[in-house]
Amino acid sequence: MSKLPFTLCILFILFSLFINVLGLMKLYPIYFTSPLLFLSVFLFISLLNNHKRFRGFK
C-alpha cells in the first residue's frame, strides 16, 4: 500500500485542526470548521478500516 493517502489524511487532519482552533478563537465560523474536522477524522478512520479487507479469491 502506498503511504501517500495516509500522509495526505494526516496533513488534512492537522490542517483542519488548525482551522478549528481558529474557529474556536472566532476568526472563522465554527459551523464550518467543526464538520471539516469531523470529515477529516472520518476519512482517516475509514482509510485505516479498509486497509486489510478480504477482497475474495481471484
NUGUFI-67942 format. One record per atom (N, C-alpha, C): chain; atom name; residue in one letter; residue number from 1; y, x, z. Coordinates in steps of 0.2 Angstrom, whole numbers, always signed. Layout:
N
NODE   unit   site   code   pos      yy      xx      zz
NODE      A     CA      A   NUM       Y       X       Z
...
This chain:
58
NODE   unit   site   code   pos      yy      xx      zz
NODE      A      N      M     1      -6      +4      +0
NODE      A     CA      M     1      +0      +0      +0
NODE      A      C      M     1      +6      +4      +0
NODE      A      N      S     2     +11      +2      -4
NODE      A     CA      S     2     +17      +6      -4
NODE      A      C      S     2     +21      +5      +2
NODE      A      N      K     3     +25     +10      +4
NODE      A     CA      K     3     +29     +10     +10
NODE      A      C      K     3     +36      +7      +9
NODE      A      N      L     4     +37      +5      +2
NODE      A     CA      L     4     +44      +3      +0
NODE      A      C      L     4     +45      -4      +3
NODE      A      N      P     5     +41      -9      +3
NODE      A     CA      P     5     +43     -15      +6
NODE      A      C      P     5     +44     -15     +13
NODE      A      N      F     6     +40     -11     +17
NODE      A     CA      F     6     +40     -10     +24
NODE      A      C      F     6     +47      -7     +26
NODE      A      N      T     7     +49      -2     +22
NODE      A     CA      T     7     +55      +1     +23
NODE      A      C      T     7     +61      -4     +22
NODE      A      N      L     8     +61      -8     +17
NODE      A     CA      L     8     +66     -12     +15
NODE      A      C      L     8     +67     -18     +20
NODE      A      N      C     9     +61     -20     +23
NODE      A     CA      C     9     +61     -25     +28
NODE      A      C      C     9     +64     -22     +34
NODE      A      N      I    10     +63     -16     +36
NODE      A     CA      I    10     +66     -13     +42
NODE      A      C      I    10     +73     -13     +41
NODE      A      N      L    11     +75     -10     +35
NODE      A     CA      L    11     +83     -10     +34
NODE      A      C      L    11     +86     -17     +34
NODE      A      N      F    12     +83     -22     +31
NODE      A     CA      F    12     +85     -28     +31
NODE      A      C      F    12     +86     -31     +38
NODE      A      N      I    13     +81     -30     +43
NODE      A     CA      I    13     +82     -32     +50
NODE      A      C      I    13     +88     -28     +53
NODE      A      N      L    14     +88     -22     +52
NODE      A     CA      L    14     +94     -18     +55
NODE      A      C      L    14    +101     -21     +53
NODE      A      N      F    15    +101     -22     +46
NODE      A     CA      F    15    +107     -24     +43
NODE      A      C      F    15    +109     -31     +46
NODE      A      N      S    16    +104     -36     +47
NODE      A     CA      S    16    +105     -42     +49
NODE      A      C      S    16    +107     -42     +57
NODE      A      N      L    17    +104     -38     +60
NODE      A     CA      L    17    +105     -37     +67
NODE      A      C      L    17    +112     -35     +68
NODE      A      N      F    18    +115     -30     +64
NODE      A     CA      F    18    +122     -28     +65
NODE      A      C      F    18    +126     -34     +63
NODE      A      N      I    19    +125     -37     +58
NODE      A     CA      I    19    +129     -43     +56
NODE      A      C      I    19    +129     -49     +62
NODE      A      N      N    20    +123     -49     +65
NODE      A     CA      N    20    +123     -54     +70
NODE      A      C      N    20    +127     -52     +76
NODE      A      N      V    21    +127     -46     +78
NODE      A     CA      V    21    +131     -43     +83
NODE      A      C      V    21    +139     -44     +81
NODE      A      N      L    22    +140     -43     +75
NODE      A     CA      L    22    +147     -45     +73
NODE      A      C      L    22    +149     -53     +74
NODE      A      N      G    23    +143     -57     +72
NODE      A     CA      G    23    +144     -64     +73
NODE      A      C      G    23    +145     -66     +81
NODE      A      N      L    24    +142     -62     +85
NODE      A     CA      L    24    +142     -63     +92
NODE      A      C      L    24    +149     -61     +95
NODE      A      N      M    25    +153     -57     +91
NODE      A     CA      M    25    +159     -55     +93
NODE      A      C      M    25    +164     -59     +89
NODE      A      N      K    26    +162     -64     +86
NODE      A     CA      K    26    +166     -70     +82
NODE      A      C      K    26    +170     -67     +77
NODE      A      N      L    27    +167     -62     +73
NODE      A     CA      L    27    +170     -59     +67
NODE      A      C      L    27    +167     -63     +61
NODE      A      N      Y    28    +161     -65     +62
NODE      A     CA      Y    28    +158     -69     +56
NODE      A      C      Y    28    +155     -75     +60
NODE      A      N      P    29    +154     -80     +56
NODE      A     CA      P    29    +151     -87     +59
NODE      A      C      P    29    +144     -86     +61
NODE      A      N      I    30    +143     -88     +67
NODE      A     CA      I    30    +136     -87     +70
NODE      A      C      I    30    +131     -91     +66
NODE      A      N      Y    31    +133     -97     +63
NODE      A     CA      Y    31    +128    -101     +60
NODE      A      C      Y    31    +126     -98     +53
NODE      A      N      F    32    +129     -93     +51
NODE      A     CA      F    32    +127     -89     +45
NODE      A      C      F    32    +123     -83     +47
NODE      A      N      T    33    +125     -80     +53
NODE      A     CA      T    33    +121     -74     +54
NODE      A      C      T    33    +114     -75     +58
NODE      A      N      S    34    +114     -80     +62
NODE      A     CA      S    34    +108     -81     +65
NODE      A      C      S    34    +102     -83     +60
NODE      A      N      P    35    +103     -87     +55
NODE      A     CA      P    35     +97     -88     +51
NODE      A      C      P    35     +96     -82     +46
NODE      A      N      L    36    +101     -78     +45
NODE      A     CA      L    36     +99     -72     +42
NODE      A      C      L    36     +95     -67     +46
NODE      A      N      L    37     +96     -67     +52
NODE      A     CA      L    37     +92     -63     +57
NODE      A      C      L    37     +85     -66     +57
NODE      A      N      F    38     +84     -72     +58
NODE      A     CA      F    38     +78     -76     +58
NODE      A      C      F    38     +74     -75     +52
NODE      A      N      L    39     +77     -75     +46
NODE      A     CA      L    39     +74     -74     +39
NODE      A      C      L    39     +71     -67     +39
NODE      A      N      S    40     +75     -62     +41
NODE      A     CA      S    40     +73     -55     +40
NODE      A      C      S    40     +67     -54     +45
NODE      A      N      V    41     +67     -56     +51
NODE      A     CA      V    41     +61     -55     +55
NODE      A      C      V    41     +55     -59     +53
NODE      A      N      F    42     +56     -65     +50
NODE      A     CA      F    42     +51     -69     +47
NODE      A      C      F    42     +47     -66     +41
NODE      A      N      L    43     +51     -63     +37
NODE      A     CA      L    43     +49     -59     +31
NODE      A      C      L    43     +45     -53     +33
NODE      A      N      F    44     +47     -49     +38
NODE      A     CA      F    44     +44     -44     +41
NODE      A      C      F    44     +37     -46     +44
NODE      A      N      I    45     +37     -51     +48
NODE      A     CA      I    45     +30     -53     +51
NODE      A      C      I    45     +26     -56     +45
NODE      A      N      S    46     +28     -59     +40
NODE      A     CA      S    46     +24     -61     +35
NODE      A      C      S    46     +21     -55     +31
NODE      A      N      L    47     +25     -50     +30
NODE      A     CA      L    47     +23     -44     +27
NODE      A      C      L    47     +17     -41     +31
NODE      A      N      L    48     +18     -40     +37
NODE      A     CA      L    48     +13     -37     +41
NODE      A      C      L    48      +6     -41     +41
NODE      A      N      N    49      +7     -48     +41
NODE      A     CA      N    49      +2     -53     +42
NODE      A      C      N    49      -3     -52     +35
NODE      A      N      N    50      +1     -51     +30
NODE      A     CA      N    50      -3     -51     +23
NODE      A      C      N    50      -6     -45     +21
NODE      A      N      H    51      -5     -40     +25
NODE      A     CA      H    51      -7     -33     +24
NODE      A      C      H    51     -14     -32     +23
NODE      A      N      K    52     -19     -34     +27
NODE      A     CA      K    52     -26     -33     +27
NODE      A      C      K    52     -30     -40     +26
NODE      A      N      R    53     -27     -44     +21
NODE      A     CA      R    53     -31     -50     +20
NODE      A      C      R    53     -36     -49     +15
NODE      A      N      F    54     -42     -53     +16
NODE      A     CA      F    54     -48     -53     +11
NODE      A      C      F    54     -46     -57      +5
NODE      A      N      R    55     -47     -54      -1
NODE      A     CA      R    55     -45     -57      -7
NODE      A      C      R    55     -51     -59     -11
NODE      A      N      G    56     -57     -59      -8
NODE      A     CA      G    56     -63     -61     -12
NODE      A      C      G    56     -66     -55     -16
NODE      A      N      F    57     -72     -57     -18
NODE      A     CA      F    57     -76     -52     -22
NODE      A      C      F    57     -74     -53     -29
NODE      A      N      K    58     -74     -47     -32
NODE      A     CA      K    58     -72     -47     -39
NODE      A      C      K    58     -78     -45     -44
